[in-house]
Amino acid sequence: MSRSDSGESDLPQNAHHVGSEAELERGESILAEVDGIEIAVYHTEDGYFAISNFCVHQGGPLCEGPVTGTLGQDDDGKLCYEEGTQVVRCPWHGWEFDVETGEHLSRPEYSQPTYDVLVRDGEVYVRW
């Protein structure tokens, strides 16, 4: 994610407007179509992130799945809930991907395409 308030004049040509910061509150997502590709843009505690909407498994609509933390282990080896990693879970088959990196949580050979997000003067853009 990149953030700058210097205005639209410094936007790259491949920046696509998806909405305003006011429309995309923390914890929410928005779906944008860019050149025929559906991209889900998420506003998390760590910023804005964009990921391909169609799951690499069987094309499920990721944006319809929940965004949560994940399970990890504490120092004693007990399972605990970790909110630091934001994960989107495909509503069709439960495949989970890190919203920031697009990586599948348990199968590193699978990942979702991700895209840069830019914020200019309160407006949110995806770069593809």
N, C-alpha and C positions, 0 to 999 in steps of 0.2 A: 504494500500500500504506500502510496506517496501522497503527501499533503502539502499544499501550497495555497496561499490566498492572493497570488499575484495576478489573477485574472485569466480570462479565456485566451488572451493573445499568445500565451506560451503553451497552449494545448497542442499536442501532436495531431497530425491529420487523422490518425486512426483512433481518435478518442470519440466515443459514442456517449451522448448524454443519457443517463438512466433516471434521473430525478434529483430532488433537492435533499439536503441533509435533514430538513424538517420533515420530509415524507418518509425517511428511512431512519427511524429511531433505533437506538441500541437494542439489540435482541430481535430485530425484524429483518426481513429480506424482501427483495423485489426481483421480479423476473424481467429481463430485457431480451429483445431479439436484435442481434447484430449480424447483418449479412446472412440471414437465415439460420443462425446458430442461437439457441436459447441459452442464456447465461443467467445464473442466479447470483445476485449480489447480496452479501450478508454484512450487517453492521454488528460487530461483536465488541466485547470489552477491549480488544486489541486493535480495533480499527475496522476498515472495510476490506472485504475479500470477495473475489468473484471466481466462480467455478462452473464448469459446464453443467447444464441442467440434466442431461441424460446420462444415467448410470452406465458405466462401461460394462457392467455385467449383462443386462438385457434391456437397457434403454429406459428404465424406470425414471419418473420425474423426481429428481432429488429435491427440488424446492418444495415438494409436498411432504417431505419427511421432516421429522423433528431435528432440531439442533440442540445438542446437549453437551455435557462434559463426557468423561469416559471413566472406566474402571482402571485402577492402578493398584499398586501395592505400597503399603507404608513400610517403615523401617523394620517392623516386626514380621513382614510378609503377609499381613492381613489385607484383604481387599478393601479399597477405599474409593470414594468418588472424587475425581479430580476435575475441577472446572477450568483449569488452565488451558487445556486443549479443547477447542470447539469442534464438534463432530456432527456431520449431517448423516442421517441414516436413511437409506433408500426405502420408501414405503412398500416396494414390491417384495424384496427378499432380505431386507435388513443389512445390506452391505454398508459399512461405515467408512467415511472418508474425513480426513482432517480438512476443515474448511479453508485453512490458510495455505496448506501445501498441496492438497488434492490427493495425498497418499492414503491408500487403503490401510486400515489399522492392523490387519493381521496377514495380509497378502501383499508384500511389497512389489510384486510384479504387476500389480494393477494400480492405476492412479487416474484421477480425473484431471482433464486439462484445467488449468487455472489462468486467470487474466489479471493484469494490473488494474488497480482502481486509483483514480486521481480525484482530488477534491479541489475545486476552484471557486472562490467566492460563494461558498455554500451550496454549490452544485456538484453532483457526483457523476463521474464519467468512467466508463470501462474502456481500456485499451486492448485491442486484439491484434 
